[in-house]
Amino acid sequence: MYLQCFSLSQATEHLNRDNVILMSFIFHAGLCLRVLILVALTVPIRAAQPAPETFTLTVPDGPTTTLSGSSVSLLCQVSPLFNVEPMEVCWYRSSNFHSPALLYKDHKIQEAPVDLRYKGRVSLTGGLERGNVSLTLERVTLEDKGEYVCQVTSEQWYEKASVFLTVNVTGSEPVLSEARGGQVHQMVTTT
């Protein structure tokens, strides 16, 4: 075993040099770790699968429920999972195919033809490269309730599925008041 004795000044100098080396190592290790994390986040986990000849759409079994004034995602995904970026994705009300809430075509969301009631309030949730074609609807109103159809079209196939949206409105407790003659009037206010 080897034991080395240092004076106080030698020990301080030795410790300072070791601390600089240690701090340099930690800095470079941290930098390498950050680069590794950045690479891991930007490289896809698996290569995008080519589009199959046929596919189906998966949507919730029951209705999607939200509150008036909030945002909601109407879930829809292709099965098997594959990249749908080169395809057409159309979300429309069941009675309004020719004026959709959202139309994604040629790798971008189209400005026309769209239903003006949805302008600035709809977007794709994200993840087209992973088969996610869900619709996000902002500032939901009572008029938004009902059936929405998601249609995905490839060069050789198309599939569509319906999602039902219910919208709840919350308000204050009803106020009851009694008028002359014993009649009761109910006034309902919402906030």
Stockholm file with secondary structure:
# STOCKHOLM 1.0

chainA/1-191         MYLQCFSLSQATEHLNRDNVILMSFIFHAGLCLRVLILVALTVPIRAAQPAPETFTLTVPDGPTTTLSGSSVSLLCQVSPLFNVEPMEVCWYRSSNFHSPALLYKDHKIQEAPVDLRYKGRVSLTGGLERGNVSLTLERVTLEDKGEYVCQVTSEQWYEKASVFLTVNVTGSEPVLSEARGGQVHQMVTTT
#=GR chainA/1-191 SS CCCCCCCHHHHHHHHHHHHHHHHHHHHHHHHHHHHHHHHHHHSCSSCCCCCCSSCEEECCSSCEEEETTSCEEECCEEESCCCCTTSEEEEEETTCTTSCSEEEETTEECSSSCCGGGTTTEEECSCGGGTBCCEEECSCCGGGCEEEEEEEECSSCEEEEEEEEEEECCCCCCEEEECGGGCEEEECCCC
#=GC SS_cons         CCCCCCCHHHHHHHHHHHHHHHHHHHHHHHHHHHHHHHHHHHSCSSCCCCCCSSCEEECCSSCEEEETTSCEEECCEEESCCCCTTSEEEEEETTCTTSCSEEEETTEECSSSCCGGGTTTEEECSCGGGTBCCEEECSCCGGGCEEEEEEEECSSCEEEEEEEEEEECCCCCCEEEECGGGCEEEECCCC
//
